């Protein structure tokens, strides 16, 4: 059984107040991106998980991988049998693209199908939340307004699918890894009332009037390749440019596919990893 786990970008990322559990509340629109890892699973007669990883090298041990943690969680909850899994890694790590979280949720979805568990959506969201803040979003991998630590997922207010049909996205990973702790160290949380209907009500050229990533200024100042990637997209004619997550990937939104492709090709010539993607590819 094979599935594809998508990356995501953040359309805006606002850091709000600290919650009683010690974590900051976040507010962002998560958007699925057609840049995927591949995960294959099969049953095996012996108990436990046998995990193989190809493609991009993932730091750490197989035991610490989120796919392993997802299997262990499902084995505790549902007493499932043994599984072999093969992950082919394509999404860059430490980029703010959510690849690891997506892999973990994809594993739960595949195990649900493999063992015919028929897990309801509400239960699946609670399960995935145990693995990481971004994980619940990937259960549906559909555009969503994500709040709290990531566990609150709702439709994007005022979203009209047709308004995204002519938008194109270029995502650049400039080869830098940014830790979450590093990003939070220079961020000053503050409460704001964000009107997310502006995403559909106004063209991307106007988004910068109210939309931002609260981590971006500090992170781009600390990592010159990220600053260079954001500048590259701006100079390539993107209507809106932003870093995603806590970095290090940057993205630009273009009105013309040819401009998005040209920006991606130029980034590849610089030695960066880049993709040009239709915004509506995952709708």
FENRAVEN-V894948 format. One line per field, one symbol per residue. ss: DSSP state (~ for helix, > for strand, _ for the rest). phi: phi as a letter, one per 20 degrees, with the letter a starting at -180 (. if undefined). Layout:
BEGIN
ss->???
phi->???
END
This chain:
BEGIN
ss->_>>>>>>>>>>>>>>>>>_____>>>>>>>>>>>>>>>>>>>>>____>>>>>>>__________~~~~~~~~~~~~~___>>>>>>>>_________~~~~~~~~~~~~~~~~______~~~~~~~~~_____~~~~~____>>>>>___>>>______~~~~___>>>>>>______~~~~~~____________~~~~__~~~~~~___>__~~~~~~~_~~~~~~~~~~~~____>>>>_____>>>>>>__~~~~~~~~~~~~~___>>>>>>_____
phi->.cbddeebcdenbdeeffegeneefdbaeecfcfcceccccbfcfefndddcccnffdfneffefffffffffffffclfefbdccddecffemdmemffffgffffffffgffdlelffgffffffffferfefggffdlcgbedcmepeecbgfgmfcgffefdeccddcdendddefffffgdddfbfbdeefffgefcfggdfffbdadfefgffffecfffgffffgffffnffbcafdlendfcccdcedfffffffffffffeneebcdcffefdf
END
